[in-house]
Amino acid sequence: MSIASTDNHLLRDFDFPPFDVIEAKHVRPGIRALLKQTEEALEVLEKTVEPTWPKLVEPLEKMPDRLNVVWSAVVHLKSVKDSPELRSAIEEVQPEKVAFDLKFDQSKPIYNAFKAIRESPDWDSLSDARKRIVESKIKEAVLSGIALEDYKREQFNKIEQDLAKISQKFEENVLDSTKKFAKLITAKKDIDGLPATALGLAAQTAVSKGHENATAEDGPWIITLDEPSYMSVMKHAKNRTLREEVYRAFISRASNGNLDNTEIINQILKLRLEKAKLLGYSNYAEVSMAMKMASVEKVEELLEKIRSASWDPAVRVPSFLS
């Protein structure tokens, strides 16, 4: 398939994702075409792989890049230009994307080739950076379930699919909860301190919600929980009551009603613990730290230092009153 000749903007050559022309109708065929193309490339590499840097690491690094760039663009687009059509398309192809990621991460020929590099006579001649990459790839494969027995790997893969599905629902609830909040302000004194750009955004939002005569100078203005609006209020608004209202709305998103994420959080915690146990860890925190330079103990120590240093000042002066 010639990527450059297609009418699907996700499959055309680009330097930066063409967000202005990507549509929901492009997602299903675009992602599936890239999945097919990348899976075929993986199968070829598995048959021809050699435990050397140019025959393993370099092609493996390039192989999923296009798929991952396009997938990231689609997911980002949903977060900033959400629509039922886009959600539906992503929901339909996400299990296929997760299945491919698992196949890629659990490739035995690739895993064995990395181990062969580590065990080869040339290992000592590799730079520290390359040794680190090889060790990381082996560790990533283990954390992706490659070393599990077949029936445990099936459990692991189901957990990954379930986590992807409910994590998407979690994000959608937060997004919908963010959209629900709209604070109409008509008195200029109540919005004192906001810079001109923030006032312009608030007036533009008001226009989009039916206040067609709204202006940055005279209002009315609408504050939302979208990041540009929220951060402008928290940083610049002199109205303490407004800051508190917006702050409390922001930190309590998706915590009640039909958008309540509480049960989803419980499910995520349960699945993460099951995943950790399958991999031989006591908890998911240990899994998270396995690829990092820190440890669970060091993280807890740092968090306690921050908590003890900040607790009294935070109790005395809440951030929205400072």
Wavefront OBJ file of the C-alpha trace (Angstrom):
o trace
v 0.000 0.000 0.000
v 1.312 3.393 -0.920
v 0.777 5.576 2.113
v 1.246 8.813 0.193
v -1.497 7.986 -2.354
v -4.354 7.348 0.070
v -7.262 9.684 0.800
v -7.004 8.854 4.495
v -5.092 11.680 6.188
v -3.822 9.314 8.879
v -1.971 7.357 6.203
v -0.430 10.252 4.326
v 3.162 11.292 4.850
v 3.452 14.155 7.335
v 5.993 15.843 9.578
v 3.373 16.845 12.138
v -0.049 15.230 12.630
v -2.652 17.029 10.461
v -5.100 17.620 13.300
v -7.185 20.065 11.268
v -8.208 17.433 8.717
v -8.322 14.220 10.770
v -11.895 12.941 11.053
v -13.514 10.078 12.913
v -14.104 8.259 9.616
v -10.325 8.002 9.141
v -9.696 6.157 12.413
v -10.974 2.627 11.761
v -9.451 2.113 8.299
v -6.330 4.121 9.136
v -5.410 2.317 12.339
v -6.260 -1.083 10.858
v -4.093 -0.428 7.811
v -1.161 0.567 10.017
v -1.717 -2.410 12.315
v -1.630 -4.754 9.321
v 1.466 -3.100 7.906
v 3.332 -3.127 11.231
v 2.319 -6.695 12.053
v 3.617 -7.879 8.685
v 6.909 -6.079 9.334
v 7.143 -7.739 12.752
v 6.596 -11.187 11.246
v 9.357 -10.573 8.706
v 11.753 -9.414 11.417
v 10.937 -12.427 13.599
v 11.925 -14.738 10.724
v 15.131 -12.907 9.834
v 16.264 -11.450 13.154
v 19.912 -11.663 14.144
v 21.264 -10.786 17.601
v 23.145 -7.703 16.427
v 22.489 -4.006 16.846
v 21.801 -3.196 13.153
v 19.743 -6.359 12.568
v 17.622 -6.107 15.712
v 17.587 -2.841 17.616
v 17.520 -0.416 14.696
v 14.647 -2.005 12.721
v 12.704 -2.720 15.912
v 12.935 0.922 16.954
v 11.587 2.190 13.638
v 8.933 -0.456 13.077
v 6.039 0.730 15.308
v 6.879 4.429 15.130
v 4.306 5.417 12.503
v 1.539 3.429 14.191
v 2.326 4.934 17.591
v 2.508 8.500 16.248
v -0.860 8.160 14.518
v -2.494 6.464 17.507
v -1.217 9.191 19.835
v -2.571 11.847 17.474
v -6.014 10.224 17.415
v -6.161 9.860 21.202
v -4.984 13.449 21.672
v -7.600 14.685 19.222
v -10.294 13.014 21.302
v -9.099 14.869 24.393
v -9.341 18.291 22.717
v -12.030 17.802 20.042
v -14.205 15.032 21.388
v -17.215 13.657 19.523
v -19.427 10.545 19.770
v -18.169 9.415 16.366
v -14.521 9.673 17.393
v -15.158 7.885 20.682
v -16.941 5.063 18.891
v -14.128 4.644 16.377
v -11.432 4.550 19.053
v -13.451 2.165 21.210
v -13.799 -0.230 18.267
v -10.131 -0.366 17.248
v -8.529 -0.061 20.684
v -8.743 -3.824 21.457
v -6.976 -4.510 18.152
v -4.256 -1.995 19.019
v -3.801 -3.509 22.495
v -3.661 -7.021 21.007
v -0.923 -5.953 18.602
v 1.053 -4.218 21.356
v 0.942 -7.434 23.370
v 2.049 -9.487 20.376
v 4.895 -7.051 19.761
v 6.010 -6.983 23.398
v 5.673 -10.770 23.790
v 7.608 -11.723 20.661
v 9.787 -14.697 21.610
v 12.197 -14.339 18.641
v 12.824 -10.689 19.533
v 13.165 -11.458 23.247
v 15.579 -14.316 22.590
v 17.643 -12.136 20.256
v 18.059 -9.484 22.951
v 19.100 -12.144 25.446
v 21.579 -13.497 22.890
v 23.155 -10.041 22.591
v 23.537 -9.879 26.364
v 25.126 -13.324 26.457
v 27.384 -12.836 23.421
v 31.185 -12.321 23.541
v 30.613 -8.827 22.114
v 28.605 -7.703 25.147
v 31.563 -6.071 26.885
v 32.363 -4.036 23.781
v 28.960 -2.333 23.773
v 28.677 1.173 25.176
v 26.939 1.668 28.508
v 24.026 3.300 26.686
v 23.543 0.308 24.392
v 23.828 -2.112 27.284
v 21.156 -0.115 29.076
v 18.866 -0.332 26.038
v 19.292 -4.098 25.733
v 18.698 -4.656 29.444
v 15.635 -2.403 29.313
v 14.160 -4.269 26.342
v 14.549 -7.583 28.144
v 12.978 -6.144 31.294
v 10.111 -4.581 29.318
v 9.355 -7.939 27.719
v 9.263 -9.642 31.119
v 6.942 -6.934 32.457
v 4.766 -7.493 29.383
v 4.244 -11.130 30.353
v 6.597 -12.885 27.961
v 8.032 -15.189 30.640
v 4.638 -16.342 31.908
v 3.261 -19.803 31.282
v 0.684 -19.909 28.501
v -2.419 -19.902 30.701
v -1.015 -17.117 32.891
v -0.113 -15.106 29.810
v -3.715 -15.420 28.634
v -4.837 -14.049 32.006
v -2.300 -11.249 31.714
v -3.480 -10.313 28.223
v -7.111 -10.241 29.318
v -6.174 -7.938 32.199
v -4.408 -5.604 29.765
v -7.491 -5.485 27.534
v -9.762 -4.855 30.521
v -7.473 -2.116 31.828
v -7.416 -0.397 28.448
v -11.208 -0.486 28.216
v -12.005 0.834 31.679
v -9.154 3.363 31.572
v -10.737 4.799 28.445
v -14.063 5.036 30.281
v -12.294 6.742 33.187
v -10.839 9.366 30.850
v -14.171 9.909 29.113
v -15.904 10.493 32.450
v -13.282 13.085 33.392
v -13.671 14.725 29.989
v -17.473 14.815 30.232
v -17.309 16.126 33.780
v -14.912 18.842 32.644
v -17.326 19.855 29.894
v -20.278 20.108 32.290
v -18.836 22.960 34.324
v -19.477 26.484 33.015
v -19.376 29.493 35.334
v -21.115 32.568 33.907
v -19.732 35.877 35.177
v -21.392 39.200 34.409
v -19.666 41.609 36.818
v -16.169 42.680 35.804
v -15.070 42.991 39.438
v -15.626 39.253 39.854
v -13.069 38.484 37.163
v -10.507 41.114 38.126
v -6.884 40.112 37.637
v -7.288 37.912 34.586
v -5.016 38.899 31.685
v -6.455 40.067 28.376
v -5.899 36.702 26.723
v -7.875 34.911 29.435
v -10.696 37.469 29.232
v -10.777 37.003 25.475
v -11.024 33.240 25.866
v -13.791 33.573 28.477
v -15.752 35.921 26.212
v -15.260 33.636 23.228
v -16.585 30.737 25.294
v -19.603 32.847 26.265
v -20.301 33.588 22.601
v -20.153 29.877 21.789
v -22.753 29.227 24.492
v -25.287 31.756 23.239
v -24.084 35.103 24.606
v -23.492 36.522 21.154
v -22.616 40.053 22.303
v -19.949 38.981 24.792
v -16.637 40.845 24.601
v -13.349 40.591 26.443
v -13.810 44.124 27.793
v -17.438 44.042 28.920
v -18.372 40.374 29.170
v -20.223 38.339 29.976
v -17.532 35.721 30.510
v -17.708 31.976 30.988
v -15.057 30.114 32.961
v -14.605 26.397 32.282
v -12.411 23.624 33.641
v -10.436 23.353 30.416
v -6.773 23.851 31.245
v -6.274 27.348 29.724
v -9.347 28.719 31.484
v -8.780 26.910 34.778
v -5.097 27.830 35.102
v -5.765 31.482 34.284
v -8.247 31.702 37.143
v -6.011 29.886 39.614
v -2.971 31.998 38.753
v -4.455 35.441 38.195
v -7.997 35.875 39.544
v -8.166 38.135 42.608
v -11.625 36.838 43.502
v -10.967 34.228 46.211
v -14.489 32.863 46.105
v -14.183 32.278 42.368
v -10.826 30.553 42.788
v -12.232 28.267 45.465
v -15.305 27.363 43.420
v -13.261 26.590 40.309
v -10.617 24.702 42.281
v -13.147 22.511 44.072
v -14.956 21.799 40.811
v -11.675 20.815 39.155
v -10.461 18.404 41.833
v -13.878 16.756 42.183
v -14.457 16.000 38.507
v -16.018 12.600 37.782
v -16.711 11.952 41.460
v -20.508 11.842 41.551
v -23.617 10.998 39.557
v -23.472 8.991 36.354
v -19.887 10.165 35.737
v -18.577 8.907 39.085
v -15.219 7.172 38.595
v -15.057 5.643 42.079
v -16.001 2.121 41.014
v -13.770 2.357 37.945
v -10.835 3.304 40.185
v -11.555 0.271 42.358
v -11.605 -1.951 39.261
v -8.320 -0.498 38.015
v -6.672 -1.082 41.399
v -7.960 -4.663 41.473
v -6.730 -5.433 37.952
v -3.357 -3.816 38.571
v -2.877 -5.934 41.681
v -3.785 -9.086 39.729
v -1.285 -8.079 37.055
v 1.430 -7.473 39.640
v 0.818 -10.855 41.274
v 1.034 -12.637 37.913
v 4.401 -10.977 37.310
v 5.667 -12.010 40.743
v 5.418 -8.647 42.501
v 3.668 -7.839 45.756
v 1.864 -4.788 44.418
v 1.540 -2.587 41.346
v 3.830 0.085 42.791
v 6.695 -2.398 42.493
v 5.777 -3.021 38.846
v 5.731 0.714 38.173
v 9.146 1.173 39.783
v 10.721 -1.807 38.014
v 11.760 0.293 34.998
v 12.657 3.388 37.001
v 15.747 4.437 38.926
v 13.756 4.938 42.133
v 12.253 2.342 44.467
v 8.920 2.169 46.264
v 10.675 2.906 49.548
v 12.465 5.974 48.159
v 9.231 7.306 46.663
v 7.403 6.864 49.959
v 10.274 8.584 51.763
v 10.125 11.553 49.379
v 6.339 11.807 49.641
v 6.558 11.834 53.419
v 9.145 14.628 53.315
v 6.852 16.671 51.087
v 3.817 15.923 53.251
v 5.487 16.832 56.528
v 6.934 20.052 55.107
v 3.713 21.211 53.463
v 0.971 20.035 55.815
v 0.885 22.890 58.327
v 1.132 25.683 55.720
v -1.557 23.989 53.635
v -3.909 23.766 56.622
v -3.313 27.409 57.533
v -3.714 28.838 54.027
v -5.546 26.777 51.371
v -4.073 27.351 47.922
v -7.187 29.074 46.587
v -6.990 31.659 49.405
v -3.322 32.540 49.035
l 1 2 3 4 5 6 7 8 9 10 11 12 13 14 15 16 17 18 19 20 21 22 23 24 25 26 27 28 29 30 31 32 33 34 35 36 37 38 39 40 41 42 43 44 45 46 47 48 49 50 51 52 53 54 55 56 57 58 59 60 61 62 63 64 65 66 67 68 69 70 71 72 73 74 75 76 77 78 79 80 81 82 83 84 85 86 87 88 89 90 91 92 93 94 95 96 97 98 99 100 101 102 103 104 105 106 107 108 109 110 111 112 113 114 115 116 117 118 119 120 121 122 123 124 125 126 127 128 129 130 131 132 133 134 135 136 137 138 139 140 141 142 143 144 145 146 147 148 149 150 151 152 153 154 155 156 157 158 159 160 161 162 163 164 165 166 167 168 169 170 171 172 173 174 175 176 177 178 179 180 181 182 183 184 185 186 187 188 189 190 191 192 193 194 195 196 197 198 199 200 201 202 203 204 205 206 207 208 209 210 211 212 213 214 215 216 217 218 219 220 221 222 223 224 225 226 227 228 229 230 231 232 233 234 235 236 237 238 239 240 241 242 243 244 245 246 247 248 249 250 251 252 253 254 255 256 257 258 259 260 261 262 263 264 265 266 267 268 269 270 271 272 273 274 275 276 277 278 279 280 281 282 283 284 285 286 287 288 289 290 291 292 293 294 295 296 297 298 299 300 301 302 303 304 305 306 307 308 309 310 311 312 313 314 315 316 317 318 319 320 321 322
